[in-house]
Amino acid sequence: MRAGREPSEVSMLAVTKTISAHTVKEAAEAGLRMFGENRVQEAREKMPLLQSMLPDMNMQWHLIGNLQKNKAKYAVQLFDLIHTVDSMELADILDKEAQKAAKIQDVLVQVKLSEEESKHGAEEADAPGLAMHINGLKNLRLRGLMTIPPFFDNPEEARPYFRKLRLIKDKIEGQGLSLSELSMGMSHDFETAIEEGATIIRIGTAIFGQRR
Ligand SMILES: *Cc1c(COP(=O)(O)O)cnc(C)c1O
């Protein structure tokens, strides 16, 4: 591989927001296993359909969109990995819900690396503290970090953001935690993200075409 990385080090998450259950079924039959949704409500409607159409398929579901606290309970019921934990308060709520569900919930800390108002995520300076906090919660397991850089026509301009996320991971690991995942890179910039250490790339358009 050009990036000098083994293909097995990078997983592709198929982003299925707005994509019909029927099309997701075809993707699963074609061999995809990891699916990402950005809204809890949409996942609550789609996942049971897939479960009934493909009862024996071992599908993994990830939440990649902002999580409202009042949806935490459903998020814990539905998702194998939640990419978007960005506050201690949300972490505490998820920990309680996971305890009730007798589940160890895998999570990522979403880090906000740009000044865009619309982006969610913990501030860079707060990320290590949040990671330590989650590490102290019994029912959450911190697996790594996630970020969404601003959109650039030229993916090269996203590189500093990907590199920054990896440096934050190194810093947190320097404090004794072990983080295996870096969720970064989308259809237009995943190659750059892989070069900078992505372990999960989140791909929608490049698999399913333009969303309506
Ligand atoms: C929609 C979305 C993606 C996929 O974007 P594409 O450009 O269609 O690949 C990835 N990550 C997040 C958080 C998204 O909301």
The ligand as an SDF file (V2000), in Angstrom:
LIG
                    3D

 15 15  0  0  0  0  0  0  0  0999 V2000
  -22.0770   11.3850    6.4100 C   0  0  0  0  0  0  0  0  0  0  0  0
  -20.8700   11.1510    7.2240 C   0  0  0  0  0  0  0  0  0  0  0  0
  -19.7700   10.4510    6.6920 C   0  0  0  0  0  0  0  0  0  0  0  0
  -19.6990    9.9380    5.2660 C   0  0  0  0  0  0  0  0  0  0  0  0
  -19.5090   10.9940    4.3890 O   0  0  0  0  0  0  0  0  0  0  0  0
  -19.2010   10.7360    2.8120 P   0  0  0  0  0  0  0  0  0  0  0  0
  -18.6200   12.0020    2.3690 O   0  0  0  0  0  0  0  0  0  0  0  0
  -20.5320   10.4380    2.1920 O   0  0  0  0  0  0  0  0  0  0  0  0
  -18.2890    9.5830    2.7250 O   0  0  0  0  0  0  0  0  0  0  0  0
  -18.6780   10.2300    7.5300 C   0  0  0  0  0  0  0  0  0  0  0  0
  -18.6680   10.6560    8.8030 N   0  0  0  0  0  0  0  0  0  0  0  0
  -19.7010   11.3290    9.3410 C   0  0  0  0  0  0  0  0  0  0  0  0
  -19.6300   11.7660   10.7500 C   0  0  0  0  0  0  0  0  0  0  0  0
  -20.8320   11.5870    8.5670 C   0  0  0  0  0  0  0  0  0  0  0  0
  -21.8640   12.2550    9.1140 O   0  0  0  0  0  0  0  0  0  0  0  0
  1  2  1  0
  2  3  1  0
  2 14  2  0
  3  4  1  0
  3 10  2  0
  4  5  1  0
  5  6  1  0
  6  7  2  0
  6  8  1  0
  6  9  1  0
 10 11  1  0
 11 12  2  0
 12 13  1  0
 12 14  1  0
 14 15  1  0
M  END
$$$$
